[in-house]
């Protein structure tokens, strides 16, 4: 209702114009599609455009950067964790079986440590502490097996009682066993083991920790050995000598 004397204005609220506008957009889209279809696409420019749009419209895409020198130098050093010794015993047993020298080692699980007894006669010349050339393959295999291990490791040189053999450059069995343990530790470092290795010489404590069930000949041979002791505690860095 309008007041007396007022002019009534009727407004047209029809939405028909939207249909016309939509038709116009459709025609324009069809025109540009046909125009694009008849044109020659420059692949390099098109690829650059697609890559640019992909990066902007995909915020969840991965972003990579080059590693810093400190990260590249020792990426695994931060990832290693101490392993369960029972599990590690099975892994080492399988890996050592592939090496002629390591297969003659004896592995025993004690209360708080895992001990791998390496036969000294197969790794060193009699009375000396330099590594035999034939032991390099076994050393590389041992280093590869220990590379993922984050447990603390010790090397203990042992030998039978008595004076050093003739021609040995060492004045005592203790000097010999310590030098052998250090030589093996340096060898492991050379093949890529990066953590600390504590080295010790035990001189004439050769039969300690050797099972009495082993044959007498093997027991005597293993009295001249290097014990690789793997602890439950985490490893540190560097090679440590007493």
C-alpha positions as CSV (number, residue, x, y, z in Angstrom):
1,X,0.0,0.0,0.0
2,X,1.2,3.5,-0.8
3,X,0.2,6.8,0.8
4,X,-2.3,9.0,-1.0
5,X,-0.6,11.2,-3.6
6,X,2.6,9.1,-3.6
7,X,3.9,7.5,-6.8
8,X,4.4,3.8,-6.6
9,X,7.7,2.6,-8.0
10,X,7.9,-1.0,-9.1
11,X,11.3,-2.6,-9.2
12,X,12.1,-5.6,-11.4
13,X,14.0,-8.2,-9.3
14,X,14.2,-10.8,-12.1
15,X,17.4,-12.9,-12.2
16,X,17.3,-13.5,-15.9
17,X,20.4,-11.4,-16.4
18,X,22.5,-14.0,-14.6
19,X,21.6,-16.6,-17.3
20,X,22.8,-14.1,-19.9
21,X,26.0,-13.4,-18.0
22,X,26.7,-17.2,-17.6
23,X,26.1,-17.6,-21.3
24,X,28.6,-14.9,-22.0
25,X,31.2,-16.5,-19.7
26,X,30.7,-19.8,-21.4
27,X,31.2,-18.3,-24.9
28,X,34.3,-16.5,-23.7
29,X,35.7,-19.7,-22.2
30,X,34.9,-21.6,-25.4
31,X,36.6,-18.9,-27.4
32,X,39.8,-19.0,-25.4
33,X,39.8,-22.8,-25.5
34,X,39.6,-22.8,-29.2
35,X,42.2,-20.1,-29.4
36,X,44.6,-22.1,-27.2
37,X,43.9,-25.2,-29.2
38,X,44.9,-23.5,-32.4
39,X,48.1,-22.0,-31.0
40,X,51.5,-23.5,-30.6
41,X,52.4,-24.1,-27.0
42,X,56.0,-23.4,-25.8
43,X,56.7,-26.4,-23.7
44,X,59.3,-24.7,-21.5
45,X,57.2,-21.7,-20.7
46,X,54.2,-23.9,-20.0
47,X,56.2,-26.2,-17.7
48,X,57.6,-23.2,-15.8
49,X,54.0,-21.9,-15.3
50,X,52.8,-25.3,-14.1
51,X,55.6,-25.7,-11.7
52,X,55.1,-22.3,-10.3
53,X,51.4,-22.9,-9.8
54,X,52.0,-26.3,-8.2
55,X,54.4,-24.8,-5.7
56,X,52.0,-22.1,-4.7
57,X,48.9,-24.2,-4.6
58,X,50.4,-27.1,-2.7
59,X,51.6,-25.8,0.6
60,X,52.2,-29.4,1.9
61,X,54.8,-30.3,-0.7
62,X,58.2,-31.4,0.6
63,X,60.9,-28.8,0.9
64,X,64.5,-30.0,0.7
65,X,67.8,-28.3,1.3
66,X,71.4,-29.4,0.9
67,X,73.0,-30.9,4.0
68,X,75.4,-28.8,6.0
69,X,79.0,-30.1,6.2
70,X,78.5,-31.1,9.9
71,X,75.4,-33.0,9.0
72,X,77.0,-34.7,6.0
73,X,80.1,-35.7,7.9
74,X,78.4,-38.1,10.4
75,X,74.7,-38.5,9.7
76,X,74.5,-41.8,11.4
77,X,76.3,-40.8,14.6
78,X,73.2,-39.1,15.9
79,X,70.8,-42.0,14.9
80,X,72.5,-44.9,16.6
81,X,71.0,-46.2,19.9
82,X,72.2,-49.1,22.1
83,X,70.8,-52.4,20.9
84,X,69.4,-55.3,23.0
85,X,72.3,-57.6,23.6
86,X,70.3,-60.8,23.0
87,X,69.1,-59.5,19.6
88,X,72.6,-58.2,18.8
89,X,74.1,-61.7,19.5
90,X,72.0,-63.3,16.8
91,X,72.8,-60.6,14.3
92,X,76.6,-60.8,14.9
93,X,76.5,-64.6,14.8
94,X,74.9,-64.5,11.4
95,X,77.3,-61.9,10.0
96,X,80.4,-63.6,11.4
97,X,79.5,-66.9,9.8
98,X,80.3,-65.3,6.4
99,X,83.9,-64.6,7.3
100,X,86.5,-67.4,7.5
101,X,88.3,-65.8,10.4
102,X,85.3,-64.4,12.2
103,X,83.6,-67.8,12.0
104,X,86.3,-69.2,14.2
105,X,85.5,-66.6,16.9
106,X,83.5,-67.5,20.0
107,X,80.5,-65.4,21.1
108,X,79.2,-65.6,24.6
109,X,76.5,-63.7,26.4
110,X,77.3,-62.8,30.0
111,X,75.1,-61.0,32.6
112,X,75.8,-57.4,31.5
113,X,77.7,-57.8,28.3
114,X,78.2,-59.6,25.1
115,X,81.7,-60.9,24.4
116,X,83.2,-61.9,21.0
117,X,86.5,-63.7,21.4
118,X,88.6,-63.1,18.2
119,X,91.5,-65.6,17.7
120,X,94.7,-63.6,17.9
121,X,96.8,-66.1,15.9
122,X,94.6,-65.4,12.9
123,X,94.8,-61.6,13.2
124,X,98.4,-60.9,14.3
125,X,101.8,-62.5,13.7
126,X,103.1,-64.4,16.7
127,X,104.5,-62.0,19.2
128,X,103.6,-58.9,17.2
129,X,100.7,-56.3,17.2
130,X,100.5,-55.4,13.5
131,X,97.5,-56.7,11.7
132,X,98.0,-59.6,9.2
133,X,97.1,-58.8,5.6
134,X,94.8,-61.8,5.6
135,X,92.8,-60.3,8.4
136,X,91.8,-57.1,6.5
137,X,88.7,-58.7,5.0
138,X,87.6,-60.0,8.4
139,X,88.2,-56.5,9.9
140,X,86.1,-54.9,7.2
141,X,83.3,-57.4,7.9
142,X,83.5,-56.8,11.6
143,X,83.5,-53.0,11.1
144,X,80.4,-53.2,8.9
145,X,78.6,-55.4,11.5
146,X,79.4,-52.9,14.3
147,X,78.6,-49.8,12.3
148,X,74.9,-49.6,13.3
149,X,75.7,-50.6,16.9
150,X,75.3,-47.7,19.4
151,X,76.5,-49.7,22.5
152,X,79.8,-49.0,24.3
153,X,82.6,-51.2,23.0
154,X,85.8,-52.4,24.7
155,X,88.7,-54.4,23.3
156,X,90.7,-56.5,25.7
157,X,94.0,-58.1,24.6
158,X,94.7,-61.5,26.2
159,X,97.4,-64.1,26.0
160,X,98.7,-67.2,27.8
161,X,101.0,-67.0,30.8
162,X,104.8,-66.9,30.3
163,X,107.5,-64.7,28.8
164,X,107.1,-63.1,25.3
165,X,108.2,-65.3,22.4
166,X,111.7,-64.8,21.0
167,X,111.8,-62.0,18.4
168,X,108.9,-60.1,19.9
169,X,109.5,-56.3,20.1
170,X,107.6,-56.2,23.4
171,X,109.2,-56.6,26.9
172,X,106.1,-58.1,28.5
173,X,102.9,-59.9,27.6
174,X,101.0,-56.9,29.0
175,X,102.6,-54.6,26.5
176,X,101.8,-57.1,23.7
177,X,98.1,-57.5,24.6
178,X,97.6,-53.7,25.0
179,X,99.3,-53.0,21.7
180,X,97.1,-55.6,19.9
181,X,93.9,-54.2,21.4
182,X,94.9,-50.7,20.3
183,X,95.9,-51.9,16.8
184,X,92.6,-53.6,16.3
185,X,90.7,-50.5,17.6
186,X,92.6,-48.3,15.1
187,X,91.7,-50.9,12.4
188,X,88.0,-50.6,13.2
189,X,88.3,-46.8,13.1
190,X,89.9,-47.1,9.6
191,X,87.0,-49.1,8.2
192,X,84.4,-46.7,9.5
193,X,83.5,-47.3,13.1
194,X,83.1,-43.8,14.6
195,X,82.5,-44.3,18.3
196,X,84.8,-44.6,21.2
197,X,86.6,-47.9,21.8
198,X,88.2,-48.5,25.2
199,X,91.3,-50.7,24.9
200,X,92.9,-52.7,27.7
201,X,95.6,-55.4,28.0
202,X,95.0,-58.4,30.3
203,X,98.3,-60.2,29.7
204,X,98.2,-63.8,31.0
205,X,94.4,-63.9,31.8
206,X,94.0,-65.8,28.6
207,X,91.7,-68.6,29.8
208,X,89.3,-66.2,31.5
209,X,85.7,-66.4,30.2
210,X,86.5,-69.3,27.9
211,X,84.0,-72.1,28.2
212,X,85.3,-75.3,29.7
213,X,83.2,-77.2,27.2
214,X,85.4,-76.2,24.3
215,X,88.1,-78.6,23.1
216,X,91.5,-78.1,24.8
217,X,93.2,-77.1,21.5
218,X,90.6,-74.4,20.9
219,X,90.8,-73.2,24.5
220,X,94.6,-72.9,24.2
221,X,94.3,-71.0,20.9
222,X,91.7,-68.6,22.2
223,X,93.9,-67.8,25.2
224,X,95.8,-65.7,22.7
225,X,92.8,-63.5,21.6
226,X,91.2,-60.1,21.5
227,X,87.9,-59.9,23.4
228,X,85.4,-57.5,21.8
229,X,83.1,-56.6,24.7
230,X,79.8,-54.9,23.9
231,X,78.1,-53.2,26.9
232,X,74.5,-52.3,27.4
233,X,75.4,-48.6,27.9
234,X,75.6,-46.1,25.0
235,X,78.8,-45.4,23.1
236,X,80.8,-42.1,23.2
237,X,83.3,-40.7,20.7
238,X,87.0,-41.2,20.0
239,X,89.4,-44.1,20.7
240,X,90.4,-44.4,24.4
241,X,93.5,-46.0,25.8
242,X,94.1,-46.4,29.5
